[in-house]
């Protein structure tokens, strides 16, 4: 089974961005050492939104942030790492960050680029 888990945005200021949303509440917030970024997870009705604010130049999202940020990725929830690997292989995606533990989601994630040149994240919970 696979479904959309969340939408990720790179933002300049998490609090300001969250305040400007029409609806939503921050349900979790933390600093992620792997991403070198402040992160927040917002629940807006039945949609989860991840806000990412990179804190260091070496952050995975820093160059995107420097270009203005905005929509960054779509995350899919999968039943197994094998299912994500199968999708990445079948869709001929390029893996850009191998499986790592994501403390915000309390699960393992992997990132890839698809043929549309978009970042796709898979979370295995």
N, C-alpha and C positions, 0 to 999 in steps of 0.2 A: 504494500500500500504506500502511496506517496501523495502528499498534499503540500500546499503552501504553508510554511511555518511563520515567516515574517518578511517584511520589506525593510531593507537597510538604507539609511541616509547618513551621509557625512555632513556634519554641521559645525558651525563656528561656536555656538553656545547652546548647550543642551537645554538649560532652563528656559532661555528665551524661545527656542524652537518649540519646546513642549507647551509653553504658555500660548503660543500663537496657533496651535492646532485647534480646530473647531471642537474636538472631543478627544478625551484620552487622559489617562493617569499613569504616572511613572510607577511601575510595579517592582522594578529592580534597577539598582544603579551600582556601578563599581568601576575600578580601574583594572584593566586587563593587561598583565605583563607581556603576554605574547603579542598582542596587537599594539602595545604601547599607546593605549587610548583610554579615555573615559568613555564608558558605555552606559546607555540607559535602555530599558525595555519598557515600552509604553503599550498599554492595553487600550485600544480604541474600538469599542463595541466588540466585534468578533475578530478584529485584526490586531496583530502584534506589529509594532514598529520598533526597530532598533535604531537608536541614535548613536553615532560614533563621532567622537571629537579626538583626533590624533594629537598626542602630546609631544612627540619627538619627530625629528626629521627622518629617523629610521623606521617610523611607523609604516605599516603596509598601506595605509590610506593617506599618507601625508601629501604626496604629489597631487592626488585627486583633490584634497583639501585646499592646496595652494591654487588650484584652478577654479575654486569657488564652491566645491562640494556639491551636495544635492543627492539625488537618487544614486545609490551605489550598487545594490544587489538585491536579488530575490533569493530567499532561502526556502528550500524544500525539506520537509521531514520525510525520512525514509526509515524502513524497518530494520535495515542492516547496512553495514559498510559495503558489503558485497553488492547490494542493490545500487548504491550510489556509484560504485566503481563500474558497474555494468552500464549505467546511464552515461557516465563520462566517456566510456569507451565507445558505446554505440553512437553517441551524438558527436564523437570525435572532438571532445572538449580538451583543452589544455589545462592540466592541473597546475595551479599556481601556488598553492599552499597545501601540503599533505595533512593528513589527519592530526589534529591537535585538540586538546581539551579546551572547551570554551566555558569559562566559569559563569558568564552571564546566563547561558542556556543550560548549564550543568550537564553537558553532553559533548561528545566528540563531533567535530565538524571538519569539512574539507572544502576548499575553494577551487573553482575552475573558471576558465573563460570559455564561453560558447562561440559559435560561428558568427553570432551577431556582435561579437566583441563586448559582451556583457559579462559581469562577474556573477557567478552562480554559486551559492553555498548549499551544502547538504548537511543536515543535522541528523545524527543517528541517536535516538533516545530510547 
